[in-house]
Amino acid sequence: MKAFAVLAPHSAGRVPVHDACRVRLHDIEVDFAIVEQADITMDAADPRHAHDVLLQIAAFSCNYREQARFLEIARRTDSKGYLVLGSEFVATVLATGAAVDELQPGDRVIGNGAIDASASHPGLTTQRGSAELQICHRAKLIRIPAMMPSADAAAFSIAAQTAYAMVRRLGLRRDEHVLVTAASSNTSLFAIEALLGAGLHVHALTTSPHIGAHLAQRGLHRYCVLDRQQNPAQALATYLDAQGLRAFDAVIDPFMDIYLRKLVPFLRRGGKYITCGVFEQFSRPHEPFQYHGLSLDEMFSLIIRKSIHMIGNNLGEQADLERALADYCAGRLPVALDSVHGNGQLDSFVHRSYLAPDRTGKVVFDYHLPTLEKRAC
């Protein structure tokens, strides 16, 4: 079976590969490859696999936060082997354990990153989602509509589940104004669609001017582009004034280490700030803004004085993913796809995934191109 992986520095010639490319990321040489691994099987009658499902992966995509893992492998000059990547996938069920009654061979599934109580581990289904054959617990999978294209499905689960969880936990009223930061990030793109679909007042914040055309196409014309070389306070104040607002009621932010200290002054008293992660995933800081915002003391003092609700969010519940899939089928939740790549296109897949500053949406690798045409669910 195939898998998408990062090779350790001394793995050249030691690992069977179908395709390979080398790129430089954060001043580190990284060797990517489609490697060949031994096939795996599952004895469906084995009691140890009673709740398991054997999958054939059709397509996968990677997550921003995987970079920390593979950069660590790439910088180890004394290591061998490789690290299989892939956080999201779409797969076909090949076999099921004796206790699995809700799935059957032929069903198409994606990962279910539910963190609520389940019979399996909370969180991501796998961090090696590109491996063509996998055994997963049934609680970490969810069936998808038969006509959902592989590319959409392989780009869906993490960002959709996370975005819908954050929107749910904010509990916004129709008259409230919510700001979504890092508007070109995948989680933010899903959050924007979820908020627009709910008929809420949505504003976007970005440092990537190219995303404006996509937002406008989706019906969002209220967005603010920040200059990374300038203190954003004046731009935000000007934007709020132009919108006839004194402050935002809520903020959805995937990168709190970048935006939190800059945005607390622009959140109303009693407002809500929800975040699902940080930008800095690496040992070498590369904060994109020259101005970092308030000091930590100033920020915490202002949060307390304004009685701001700070909410941390990790993925979501199964019901969040189910709602996202229902909205997708109803045509209320389009998936932003940057590009889809297949066998023999590793270079372009890696470039669009990690090196393209104009990327908009997810980058998918499909083992079985051409993909199906999108049709109604």
C-alpha positions as CSV (number, residue, x, y, z in Angstrom):
1,M,0.0,0.0,0.0
2,K,1.0,3.6,-0.6
3,A,1.4,6.4,2.0
4,F,2.5,10.0,1.9
5,A,5.5,10.5,4.2
6,V,8.5,12.7,5.2
7,L,11.7,10.8,5.1
8,A,14.4,11.1,7.7
9,P,17.7,12.5,6.4
10,H,19.4,9.0,6.2
11,S,16.5,7.2,4.6
12,A,17.4,7.8,1.0
13,G,17.7,4.4,-0.8
14,R,16.5,2.5,2.3
15,V,12.7,3.1,1.7
16,P,10.8,2.0,-1.4
17,V,9.2,5.1,-3.0
18,H,6.9,5.7,-5.9
19,D,7.6,9.5,-6.1
20,A,9.7,11.9,-4.1
21,C,10.6,15.6,-3.9
22,R,12.7,17.9,-1.7
23,V,11.6,21.4,-0.6
24,R,12.9,23.9,1.9
25,L,10.6,24.9,4.7
26,H,11.6,27.2,7.6
27,D,15.2,26.8,6.6
28,I,15.0,23.0,6.8
29,E,15.4,20.6,3.9
30,V,12.4,18.3,3.8
31,D,12.2,15.1,1.8
32,F,8.6,14.1,0.9
33,A,7.7,10.9,-0.7
34,I,4.9,8.5,-1.7
35,V,6.3,5.3,0.0
36,E,5.4,1.7,-0.4
37,Q,4.4,-0.1,2.8
38,A,3.3,-3.7,3.4
39,D,-0.4,-4.3,3.1
40,I,-2.4,-4.9,6.3
41,T,-5.4,-7.2,6.9
42,M,-8.0,-7.6,9.6
43,D,-9.6,-10.8,10.8
44,A,-13.2,-9.7,11.2
45,A,-13.9,-12.7,13.5
46,D,-11.1,-11.8,15.9
47,P,-12.7,-10.5,19.2
48,R,-9.9,-8.0,19.4
49,H,-11.3,-6.3,16.3
50,A,-14.9,-6.6,17.2
51,H,-15.4,-2.8,17.1
52,D,-12.9,-2.1,14.3
53,V,-13.2,-1.3,10.6
54,L,-10.8,-2.0,7.8
55,L,-10.6,0.9,5.4
56,Q,-9.3,1.6,1.8
57,I,-8.2,5.2,1.7
58,A,-9.3,7.0,-1.6
59,A,-8.0,10.5,-0.9
60,F,-6.4,12.5,1.9
61,S,-5.3,16.0,2.9
62,C,-2.9,17.4,5.5
63,N,-3.3,19.8,8.4
64,Y,-1.3,22.9,9.2
65,R,-0.3,21.5,12.6
66,E,1.4,18.4,11.1
67,Q,4.3,20.7,10.2
68,A,5.7,20.6,13.7
69,R,5.9,16.8,13.6
70,F,7.5,16.4,10.2
71,L,10.0,19.3,10.7
72,E,11.2,17.5,13.8
73,I,11.9,14.4,11.7
74,A,13.5,16.3,8.9
75,R,16.0,18.1,11.2
76,R,17.2,14.9,12.9
77,T,20.5,14.3,11.1
78,D,21.1,10.9,12.9
79,S,17.6,9.4,12.2
80,K,16.3,6.9,9.7
81,G,12.9,5.8,8.6
82,Y,9.9,8.1,7.8
83,L,6.8,9.7,9.2
84,V,3.5,9.0,7.6
85,L,1.2,12.1,7.3
86,G,-2.4,12.9,6.7
87,S,-5.0,14.2,9.1
88,E,-8.2,13.9,6.9
89,F,-9.3,11.2,4.5
90,V,-12.2,9.6,2.7
91,A,-12.3,5.8,2.6
92,T,-14.3,2.8,1.6
93,V,-15.1,0.2,4.2
94,L,-13.6,-3.2,3.3
95,A,-14.5,-5.2,6.4
96,T,-16.1,-4.7,9.8
97,G,-15.7,-6.4,13.2
98,A,-18.5,-8.5,14.7
99,A,-19.8,-5.8,16.9
100,V,-20.0,-3.2,14.1
101,D,-23.6,-2.9,12.8
102,E,-23.9,0.7,11.6
103,L,-21.3,0.3,8.8
104,Q,-20.9,-2.3,6.1
105,P,-18.5,-3.0,3.3
106,G,-18.9,-0.5,0.5
107,D,-19.8,2.4,2.7
108,R,-17.8,5.6,2.3
109,V,-16.6,7.3,5.5
110,I,-14.5,10.1,6.8
111,G,-12.9,10.6,10.2
112,N,-14.9,11.7,13.3
113,G,-12.7,13.7,15.6
114,A,-15.4,13.8,18.4
115,I,-14.0,14.6,21.8
116,D,-17.2,13.8,23.7
117,A,-17.4,10.4,25.5
118,S,-17.1,7.5,23.1
119,A,-16.0,3.9,23.1
120,S,-12.7,5.0,21.6
121,H,-10.1,7.6,22.1
122,P,-11.1,11.3,21.9
123,G,-9.7,13.5,19.1
124,L,-8.4,12.8,15.6
125,T,-9.2,9.5,14.0
126,T,-5.6,9.2,12.8
127,Q,-2.5,11.2,12.1
128,R,-1.4,8.9,9.3
129,G,-4.5,9.3,7.1
130,S,-2.6,8.9,3.8
131,A,-1.8,5.2,4.4
132,E,-4.0,3.4,1.9
133,L,-5.1,0.6,4.3
134,Q,-6.1,1.4,7.9
135,I,-7.9,-0.2,10.8
136,C,-10.0,2.3,12.8
137,H,-12.4,2.1,15.7
138,R,-16.0,2.4,14.5
139,A,-16.6,5.4,16.9
140,K,-14.0,7.4,15.0
141,L,-15.8,7.2,11.6
142,I,-18.9,8.6,10.1
143,R,-20.7,7.7,6.9
144,I,-20.9,10.3,4.2
145,P,-23.5,10.9,1.5
146,A,-23.0,8.5,-1.5
147,M,-22.6,11.3,-4.0
148,M,-20.2,13.5,-1.9
149,P,-17.1,13.8,-4.1
150,S,-13.9,12.3,-2.7
151,A,-12.1,15.7,-2.9
152,D,-14.8,17.4,-0.8
153,A,-14.9,14.5,1.7
154,A,-11.1,14.4,2.1
155,A,-11.1,18.1,3.0
156,F,-14.1,18.2,5.3
157,S,-14.0,16.6,8.8
158,I,-11.5,18.6,11.0
159,A,-12.3,22.1,9.9
160,A,-16.0,21.6,9.6
161,Q,-16.3,19.9,13.0
162,T,-14.2,22.5,14.6
163,A,-16.0,25.4,13.0
164,Y,-19.4,24.2,13.9
165,A,-18.4,23.5,17.5
166,M,-17.1,27.0,17.9
167,V,-20.2,28.6,16.4
168,R,-22.3,26.4,18.7
169,R,-20.4,27.3,21.8
170,L,-20.5,31.0,21.1
171,G,-24.3,31.0,21.2
172,L,-24.6,34.1,19.1
173,R,-27.8,36.2,18.7
174,R,-28.9,37.3,15.2
175,D,-28.1,41.0,16.1
176,E,-24.5,40.3,17.1
177,H,-21.4,40.9,15.0
178,V,-18.7,38.2,15.0
179,L,-15.1,38.6,13.6
180,V,-13.4,35.7,12.1
181,T,-9.6,36.0,12.0
182,A,-7.1,34.4,9.6
183,A,-9.8,34.3,7.0
184,S,-7.7,32.3,4.5
185,S,-7.2,29.4,7.0
186,N,-9.3,26.3,6.4
187,T,-11.0,26.4,9.8
188,S,-11.9,30.1,9.3
189,L,-13.3,29.4,5.8
190,F,-15.7,26.8,7.3
191,A,-16.6,29.1,10.2
192,I,-17.4,31.9,7.8
193,E,-19.7,29.6,5.8
194,A,-21.4,28.3,9.0
195,L,-22.0,31.8,10.2
196,L,-23.3,33.1,6.9
197,G,-25.6,30.1,6.6
198,A,-27.0,30.9,10.1
199,G,-27.8,34.5,8.9
200,L,-25.4,36.2,11.3
201,H,-23.4,39.4,10.9
202,V,-20.0,38.2,9.8
203,H,-16.7,40.1,9.5
204,A,-13.4,38.7,8.4
205,L,-9.8,39.7,9.2
206,T,-6.8,38.7,7.0
207,T,-3.3,39.5,6.0
208,S,-3.8,37.8,2.7
209,P,-5.3,40.2,0.1
210,H,-6.0,37.4,-2.4
211,I,-8.7,35.9,-0.1
212,G,-10.9,39.0,-0.7
213,A,-12.1,37.7,-4.1
214,H,-13.1,34.4,-2.6
215,L,-15.0,36.0,0.3
216,A,-16.8,38.4,-2.0
217,Q,-17.8,35.4,-4.2
218,R,-19.3,33.7,-1.1
219,G,-21.3,36.9,-0.3
220,L,-19.0,38.3,2.4
221,H,-18.0,41.9,1.6
222,R,-17.2,43.0,5.2
223,Y,-13.5,42.1,5.6
224,C,-10.4,44.0,6.8
225,V,-7.0,43.4,5.3
226,L,-4.1,44.1,7.7
227,D,-0.6,45.1,6.8
228,R,1.9,42.9,8.7
229,Q,4.4,45.7,8.9
230,Q,2.0,48.1,10.7
231,N,0.3,48.3,14.0
232,P,-3.2,47.0,13.2
233,A,-5.0,49.2,15.8
234,Q,-5.7,52.1,13.4
235,A,-6.9,49.8,10.6
236,L,-9.3,48.0,13.0
237,A,-10.6,51.3,14.4
238,T,-11.2,52.7,10.9
239,Y,-12.9,49.5,9.9
240,L,-15.3,49.5,12.9
241,D,-16.1,53.1,12.3
242,A,-16.9,52.4,8.6
243,Q,-19.3,49.6,9.8
244,G,-21.0,51.8,12.3
245,L,-19.7,49.6,15.2
246,R,-18.0,50.4,18.5
247,A,-16.7,46.9,19.0
248,F,-17.2,43.3,17.9
249,D,-19.5,41.1,20.0
250,A,-17.4,37.9,19.4
251,V,-14.3,36.6,17.8
252,I,-13.5,33.2,16.3
253,D,-9.7,32.8,16.1
254,P,-7.6,29.8,15.0
255,F,-4.3,31.5,15.9
256,M,-4.6,33.1,19.3
257,D,-0.9,33.8,19.6
258,I,-1.1,36.2,16.7
259,Y,-4.4,37.9,17.2
260,L,-5.5,37.8,20.8
261,R,-3.3,40.6,22.1
262,K,-4.2,42.7,19.1
263,L,-8.0,42.2,19.3
264,V,-8.9,42.4,23.0
265,P,-9.2,46.2,22.8
266,F,-11.8,45.8,20.0
267,L,-14.1,43.3,21.7
268,R,-17.0,44.7,23.7
269,R,-17.5,44.4,27.4
270,G,-18.9,40.9,28.1
271,G,-17.9,39.7,24.6
272,K,-16.7,36.2,23.7
273,Y,-13.4,35.1,22.3
274,I,-13.1,31.5,21.1
275,T,-9.9,30.0,19.8
276,C,-8.9,26.6,18.6
277,G,-5.1,26.8,18.3
278,V,-1.9,28.8,17.8
279,F,0.1,29.7,14.7
280,E,3.6,29.0,16.2
281,Q,4.0,25.3,15.8
282,F,7.8,25.3,15.5
283,S,10.9,25.8,17.6
284,R,12.0,28.8,15.5
285,P,9.6,31.7,16.0
286,H,8.3,33.3,12.8
287,E,5.5,35.6,14.0
288,P,4.3,37.3,10.9
289,F,3.5,40.7,12.5
290,Q,6.1,43.2,13.5
291,Y,3.7,44.5,16.2
292,H,2.7,41.9,18.7
293,G,0.0,43.8,20.5
294,L,-0.6,44.4,24.2
295,S,1.8,43.0,26.7
296,L,0.5,39.9,28.5
297,D,-0.1,42.0,31.7
298,E,-2.1,44.5,29.7
299,M,-4.1,41.9,27.9
300,F,-5.1,39.9,31.0
301,S,-6.0,43.1,32.8
302,L,-8.2,44.2,30.0
303,I,-9.9,40.8,29.7
304,I,-10.8,41.0,33.4
305,R,-11.9,44.6,33.3
306,K,-14.1,44.0,30.3
307,S,-15.5,40.6,31.7
308,I,-14.6,38.9,28.4
309,H,-15.4,35.3,28.0
310,M,-12.4,33.3,26.9
311,I,-13.2,29.9,25.4
312,G,-10.7,27.2,24.3
313,N,-12.0,24.7,21.7
314,N,-10.6,21.4,20.6
315,L,-12.3,19.9,17.6
316,G,-16.0,19.2,18.4
317,E,-18.7,16.7,19.1
318,Q,-20.2,14.1,16.7
319,A,-23.3,16.3,16.5
320,D,-21.3,19.2,15.2
321,L,-20.0,17.0,12.3
322,E,-23.5,15.7,11.6
323,R,-24.8,19.2,11.4
324,A,-22.0,20.2,9.0
325,L,-22.8,17.2,6.8
326,A,-26.5,18.1,6.8
327,D,-25.7,21.6,5.7
328,Y,-23.4,20.3,3.0
329,C,-26.2,18.1,1.6
330,A,-28.6,21.1,1.8
331,G,-26.2,23.2,-0.3
332,R,-25.4,25.5,2.6
333,L,-21.8,24.5,3.2
334,P,-19.5,24.5,0.2
335,V,-16.0,23.2,0.6
336,A,-13.2,25.5,-0.4
337,L,-10.8,23.4,-2.5
338,D,-7.5,24.9,-3.7
339,S,-6.5,22.0,-5.9
340,V,-6.6,18.2,-6.3
341,H,-3.6,16.1,-7.2
342,G,-2.9,12.5,-8.0
343,N,-0.3,9.9,-8.6
344,G,2.8,11.5,-10.3
345,Q,1.9,14.9,-9.0
346,L,3.7,14.9,-5.6
347,D,5.6,18.1,-6.4
348,S,2.5,20.1,-7.1
349,F,0.7,18.6,-4.1
350,V,3.5,19.6,-1.7
351,H,3.9,23.0,-3.3
352,R,0.3,23.9,-2.9
353,S,0.0,22.4,0.5
354,Y,3.0,24.1,2.1
355,L,4.6,26.8,-0.2
356,A,1.8,28.6,-2.0
357,P,1.1,32.0,-0.4
358,D,-2.1,32.3,-2.6
359,R,-3.6,29.0,-1.5
360,T,-7.3,29.2,-0.9
361,G,-8.9,26.1,0.7
362,K,-7.7,22.6,1.1
363,V,-5.2,20.7,-1.1
364,V,-6.2,17.1,-1.7
365,F,-4.3,14.1,-2.9
366,D,-6.5,11.5,-4.6
367,Y,-5.2,8.0,-5.2
368,H,-8.0,7.4,-7.8
369,L,-8.2,10.4,-10.1
370,P,-10.2,11.5,-12.0
371,T,-12.6,12.5,-9.2
372,L,-16.3,12.2,-9.4
373,E,-18.4,15.1,-10.5
374,K,-20.2,16.9,-7.7
375,R,-23.9,16.0,-7.5
376,A,-26.7,16.5,-5.2
377,C,-26.7,14.4,-2.0
